[in-house]
Amino acid sequence: MESLIIWSITAIAAIFIFLPYYLKFRRRQKEDIARHKEAESLGITAPRAQFPFIDVSRCIGCGSCVAACPEGDVLGVIYGKAAIINGLRCVGHGLCEKACPVSAIKVGLGDVSTREDIPILDEYCQSSVPGIYIVGELGGLSLIRNAITQGRTAVERIARDSRRSGNGDVKDLAIVGAGPAGLSAALTAVHHNLSYLVLDQQEPGGTILQYPRRKLVMTQPVEIPLYGQLSETEYSKETLLEIWQEIMRRFDIQVRTGVRMEKVQEENGVFNISTTDGVYKARQVVLAMGRRGTPRKLGVPGEEMSKVMYQLIDAQSYTNNRLLVVGGGDSAVEAAVGLARQKGNQVTVSYRKPKFFRIKQKNESRINRLIAEKKVRPLFNSEVLEIRKDSVKIRLEEEIREIPNDYVFIFAGGLPPFKLLKEMGIKFGGEMRAPG
Ligand SMILES: Cc1cc2nc3c(=O)[nH]c(=O)nc-3n(C[C@H](O)[C@H](O)[C@H](O)COP(=O)(O)OP(=O)(O)OC[C@H]3O[C@@H](n4cnc5c(N)ncnc54)[C@H](O)[C@@H]3O)c2cc1C
């Protein structure tokens, strides 16, 4: 009788405690399998830059990594093990790595020998051409924190090199790009008393300058050389740029702005850096040019008109307009959301794919809400054919439509400067593979 009572209590406990847990687990797994299948069919399981590596032999399937990821949809748990669901969404925060209790996850670039888009670098960010370093997003790792860390790592390595040029025509170091990576490299050069020059085709600030006005920038604490800790986890674009300007003033970092680097060639141990402003000389070169390169164009008639733009800085400047946003990534969606929130705008989004799939979850819910409220009209599976003065011609599946239009914003990505790098002799991951 006693044992019957014990068994009954155990059975009741099992039903009330473990069954809901088991059902929840089953439901989540079903959802994750469905999301994984969908991601596979859309070809988005493969990552673009860095991504999480899961050691399935260690993974205990607790889901801490899934909960820790701020991008929402990168990871899931399938058959009791963590799995990549939407690799394209990984931007490399690395929080999954920190959250894993059994160290079964690591965020990185993986086997670069399979990557045509990742230059081969050593642990100090030196490329296959001795003396040319690649830091920040150009090397494949995104995020401001990574850019700052790599800029410092490369120049600390350079500072250990005993060959110094002094302050004549040949500098110790030339830094191309004044985004977070380039500025961190310049501060480290000041710290180590290296002679250096920084050049940038635009103003200092890098990609941060292109963010929409008042965008909230997420970052993790990082040490800026000479300055100290960047300790908040969120900054507005404007605050971050003010911090950079203050740092540049305080440490007298001079940037040659409006100067585009076109070629780097070595001659007798000195690099000639050919630019739109003439040739500069340096013993070592740090390339901190990011990956955005030149905006990719659609190549359609009318694209040269001044009403066509490739970035949106200030959505508030557009009211009571008929606007077309082309693209389906985060930048396109953020622009569409910003424009749709202004008075009297009619916003259409033209995207080649059948749905938005490689965007942050926050952006996805914002755009879906605006679509439901009819403030944004999505045209999926569509293609812009021609841009006219007051309209745009679009193919929507089999049908051709002409929609009234005042401005067009194109977010079709950028053409990364890989060709330029290859011309300098820099090798990429794919080239490591044996031929045949
Ligand atoms: C919309 C958006 C939102 C983002 N949000 C975040 C976020 O919240 N948190 C975060 O950590 N990261 C975020 N990022 C990523 C972050 O901005 C980048 O990882 C970071 O800026 C990379 O720094 P970088 O110095 O390597 O390159 P960049 O910032 O891209 O700077 C490269 C610089 O090189 C210059 N340059 C390029 N080619 C040449 C040339 N040939 N000659 C001279 N100059 C050249 C460019 O003008 C530019 O100033 C975001 C990116 C985007 C696009």
PDBQT file of the ligand as one rigid body, heavy atoms in Angstrom, charges set to zero:
ROOT
HETATM    1  C1  LIG A 501      23.194  49.694 -40.616  1.00  0.00    +0.000 C 
HETATM    2  C2  LIG A 501      24.320  49.154 -39.761  1.00  0.00    +0.000 A 
HETATM    3  C3  LIG A 501      24.143  49.021 -38.384  1.00  0.00    +0.000 A 
HETATM    4  C4  LIG A 501      25.188  48.534 -37.574  1.00  0.00    +0.000 A 
HETATM    5  N1  LIG A 501      24.986  48.464 -36.224  1.00  0.00    +0.000 NA
HETATM    6  C5  LIG A 501      26.013  48.060 -35.426  1.00  0.00    +0.000 A 
HETATM    7  C6  LIG A 501      25.839  48.020 -34.027  1.00  0.00    +0.000 A 
HETATM    8  O1  LIG A 501      24.767  48.334 -33.473  1.00  0.00    +0.000 OA
HETATM    9  N2  LIG A 501      26.907  47.612 -33.260  1.00  0.00    +0.000 N 
HETATM   10  C7  LIG A 501      28.118  47.265 -33.819  1.00  0.00    +0.000 A 
HETATM   11  O2  LIG A 501      29.045  46.923 -33.065  1.00  0.00    +0.000 OA
HETATM   12  N3  LIG A 501      28.280  47.279 -35.149  1.00  0.00    +0.000 NA
HETATM   13  C8  LIG A 501      27.271  47.679 -35.978  1.00  0.00    +0.000 A 
HETATM   14  N4  LIG A 501      27.453  47.698 -37.322  1.00  0.00    +0.000 N 
HETATM   15  C9  LIG A 501      28.740  47.227 -37.884  1.00  0.00    +0.000 C 
HETATM   16  C10 LIG A 501      29.843  48.278 -37.678  1.00  0.00    +0.000 C 
HETATM   17  O3  LIG A 501      29.417  49.533 -38.158  1.00  0.00    +0.000 OA
HETATM   18  C11 LIG A 501      31.080  47.836 -38.442  1.00  0.00    +0.000 C 
HETATM   19  O4  LIG A 501      31.432  46.516 -38.068  1.00  0.00    +0.000 OA
HETATM   20  C12 LIG A 501      32.255  48.759 -38.129  1.00  0.00    +0.000 C 
HETATM   21  O5  LIG A 501      31.958  50.081 -38.500  1.00  0.00    +0.000 OA
HETATM   22  C13 LIG A 501      33.483  48.272 -38.905  1.00  0.00    +0.000 C 
HETATM   23  O6  LIG A 501      34.518  49.180 -38.675  1.00  0.00    +0.000 OA
HETATM   24  P1  LIG A 501      35.748  49.304 -39.689  1.00  0.00    +0.000 P 
HETATM   25  O7  LIG A 501      36.618  50.382 -39.134  1.00  0.00    +0.000 OA
HETATM   26  O8  LIG A 501      36.312  47.972 -39.943  1.00  0.00    +0.000 OA
HETATM   27  O9  LIG A 501      35.110  49.776 -41.076  1.00  0.00    +0.000 OA
HETATM   28  P2  LIG A 501      34.180  50.990 -41.448  1.00  0.00    +0.000 P 
HETATM   29  O10 LIG A 501      33.502  51.542 -40.264  1.00  0.00    +0.000 OA
HETATM   30  O11 LIG A 501      33.342  50.501 -42.580  1.00  0.00    +0.000 OA
HETATM   31  O12 LIG A 501      35.198  52.117 -41.965  1.00  0.00    +0.000 OA
HETATM   32  C14 LIG A 501      35.911  51.951 -43.174  1.00  0.00    +0.000 C 
HETATM   33  C15 LIG A 501      36.427  53.306 -43.617  1.00  0.00    +0.000 C 
HETATM   34  O13 LIG A 501      37.330  53.094 -44.706  1.00  0.00    +0.000 OA
HETATM   35  C16 LIG A 501      37.102  54.088 -45.686  1.00  0.00    +0.000 C 
HETATM   36  N5  LIG A 501      37.549  53.566 -46.983  1.00  0.00    +0.000 N 
HETATM   37  C17 LIG A 501      37.080  52.473 -47.645  1.00  0.00    +0.000 A 
HETATM   38  N6  LIG A 501      37.752  52.301 -48.784  1.00  0.00    +0.000 NA
HETATM   39  C18 LIG A 501      38.678  53.289 -48.854  1.00  0.00    +0.000 A 
HETATM   40  C19 LIG A 501      39.666  53.636 -49.802  1.00  0.00    +0.000 A 
HETATM   41  N7  LIG A 501      39.878  52.927 -50.921  1.00  0.00    +0.000 N 
HETATM   42  N8  LIG A 501      40.432  54.738 -49.568  1.00  0.00    +0.000 NA
HETATM   43  C20 LIG A 501      40.249  55.498 -48.445  1.00  0.00    +0.000 A 
HETATM   44  N9  LIG A 501      39.318  55.203 -47.501  1.00  0.00    +0.000 NA
HETATM   45  C21 LIG A 501      38.552  54.101 -47.698  1.00  0.00    +0.000 A 
HETATM   46  C22 LIG A 501      35.602  54.327 -45.638  1.00  0.00    +0.000 C 
HETATM   47  O14 LIG A 501      35.301  55.623 -46.154  1.00  0.00    +0.000 OA
HETATM   48  C23 LIG A 501      35.330  54.216 -44.132  1.00  0.00    +0.000 C 
HETATM   49  O15 LIG A 501      35.406  55.475 -43.505  1.00  0.00    +0.000 OA
HETATM   50  C24 LIG A 501      26.431  48.154 -38.161  1.00  0.00    +0.000 A 
HETATM   51  C25 LIG A 501      26.605  48.285 -39.546  1.00  0.00    +0.000 A 
HETATM   52  C26 LIG A 501      25.572  48.777 -40.349  1.00  0.00    +0.000 A 
HETATM   53  C27 LIG A 501      25.783  48.923 -41.822  1.00  0.00    +0.000 C 
ENDROOT
TORSDOF 0
